[in-house]
Amino acid sequence: MLPTATRAGKSLTSSSKKWLARHFDDPYVRQRLSHPAQYRSRSAFKLLEINDRHRRFLRAPDVRAVVDLGAAPGGWSQVVAGFMGWQGETRANVRTMQRSKQDDGHWGLDLDAPSQHWGDSAGDADVETGGRGVVIAVDRLRVAPMPGVHTLQADFLAPETAPMVEAIIRAKANPDGKADVILSDMAANATGNRIHDTQDSLDICHAVWGFTSKHLRTATSIGRKSGGVLLLKHFEHPELQQFREIYLNPNFHHVLYIKPDSSRAASREGYWLCSGFKGVIGTGNEGSLE
Ligand SMILES: C[S@@+](CC[C@H](N)C(=O)[O-])C[C@H]1O[C@@H](n2cnc3c(N)ncnc32)[C@H](O)[C@@H]1O
């Protein structure tokens, strides 16, 4: 069935109509809408593809703390929580999704509902099955609760956010305040101005790197040479390439550029999959596994 927005096409501008036509023609959007996991976003397929093709870093049984930055509406968090053995949607969420699906046929989530800053799914756990570890989902937008995922609605570029994320990691049975995997799918709204958009992407990459240098577990502490993984979205540009050379290449055993098939060809986005974190001297996160 066509989404309500499409059925109400008369009130849309021609560019919105074109966007909707492209959107619902997209095989990954179709896959999302029919997939039994009810992924909240098309982006979920990017993470599944990256994980399947490259080292299956999310499947390692020693992964017990994952930070998902730019998590809304929650597709990546769903994928990770699934790998950690968390299953199901909270009953309240299923109701919200069913209602929203009827209402807008789009994301399937009520993003305007009141925010749950320190969301703990335990109270809604009647449809979930228990997994191991925790996913911490951070976004400026609300991420509706799901089993195994703790949500924080905050701007990651604000200085007070990183300490809040660290506090959640510590509170969730990781007293060292460190995560095994850090994912960032954060992207500022594109303006079309190349200089502006490049600067936004650089700002995000710097903020994520600042957090990673202090809070990603090292390969040494995990005991695996490929342990300690950062997946970082960025926009392709020579300045971003420089960022990679200065901050990522020296501090990880492997850094791989990935443009998933599921990423739209017209988009300048790409991902760096960085594995085997060596630790950074002077951040309190030293150590290497040579
Ligand atoms: C492509 S979407 C992420 C999709 C998500 N990975 C999923 O699978 O559902 C990018 C997200 O980054 C978020 N974002 C952008 N800048 C941010 C910031 N400074 N702090 C927090 N979130 C941010 C946006 O709100 C948006 O939800």
The ligand as an SDF file (V2000), in Angstrom:
LIG
                    3D

 27 29  0  0  0  0  0  0  0  0999 V2000
   21.6450    9.3660    8.7910 C   0  0  0  0  0  0  0  0  0  0  0  0
   20.8620    9.7310   10.3010 S   0  0  0  0  0  0  0  0  0  0  0  0
   21.2790    8.3180   11.2680 C   0  0  0  0  0  0  0  0  0  0  0  0
   20.4680    7.0900   10.9460 C   0  0  0  0  0  0  0  0  0  0  0  0
   20.7260    5.9880   11.9610 C   0  0  0  0  0  0  0  0  0  0  0  0
   22.0710    5.4460   11.8440 N   0  0  0  0  0  0  0  0  0  0  0  0
   19.7510    4.8570   11.8040 C   0  0  0  0  0  0  0  0  0  0  0  0
   20.1510    3.7700   11.3850 O   0  0  0  0  0  0  0  0  0  0  0  0
   18.5770    5.0330   12.1140 O   0  0  0  0  0  0  0  0  0  0  0  0
   21.9500   10.9400   10.9830 C   0  0  0  0  0  0  0  0  0  0  0  0
   21.5700   11.3970   12.3840 C   0  0  0  0  0  0  0  0  0  0  0  0
   22.6190   12.1970   12.9090 O   0  0  0  0  0  0  0  0  0  0  0  0
   22.0240   13.0630   13.8510 C   0  0  0  0  0  0  0  0  0  0  0  0
   22.9540   14.1390   14.1900 N   0  0  0  0  0  0  0  0  0  0  0  0
   23.5360   15.0160   13.3460 C   0  0  0  0  0  0  0  0  0  0  0  0
   24.3240   15.8590   14.0350 N   0  0  0  0  0  0  0  0  0  0  0  0
   24.2330   15.4960   15.3460 C   0  0  0  0  0  0  0  0  0  0  0  0
   24.7980   15.9990   16.5430 C   0  0  0  0  0  0  0  0  0  0  0  0
   25.6160   17.0590   16.5440 N   0  0  0  0  0  0  0  0  0  0  0  0
   24.5070   15.3900   17.7020 N   0  0  0  0  0  0  0  0  0  0  0  0
   23.6650   14.3370   17.7280 C   0  0  0  0  0  0  0  0  0  0  0  0
   23.0920   13.8150   16.6320 N   0  0  0  0  0  0  0  0  0  0  0  0
   23.3660   14.3900   15.4430 C   0  0  0  0  0  0  0  0  0  0  0  0
   20.7660   13.5320   13.1350 C   0  0  0  0  0  0  0  0  0  0  0  0
   19.8270   14.0330   14.0590 O   0  0  0  0  0  0  0  0  0  0  0  0
   20.3160   12.2480   12.4480 C   0  0  0  0  0  0  0  0  0  0  0  0
   19.3340   11.5950   13.2110 O   0  0  0  0  0  0  0  0  0  0  0  0
  1  2  1  0
  2  3  1  0
  2 10  1  0
  3  4  1  0
  4  5  1  0
  5  6  1  0
  5  7  1  0
  7  8  2  0
  7  9  1  0
 10 11  1  0
 11 12  1  0
 11 26  1  0
 12 13  1  0
 13 14  1  0
 13 24  1  0
 14 15  1  0
 14 23  1  0
 15 16  2  0
 16 17  1  0
 17 18  1  0
 17 23  2  0
 18 19  1  0
 18 20  2  0
 20 21  1  0
 21 22  2  0
 22 23  1  0
 24 25  1  0
 24 26  1  0
 26 27  1  0
M  CHG  2   2   1   9  -1
M  END
$$$$
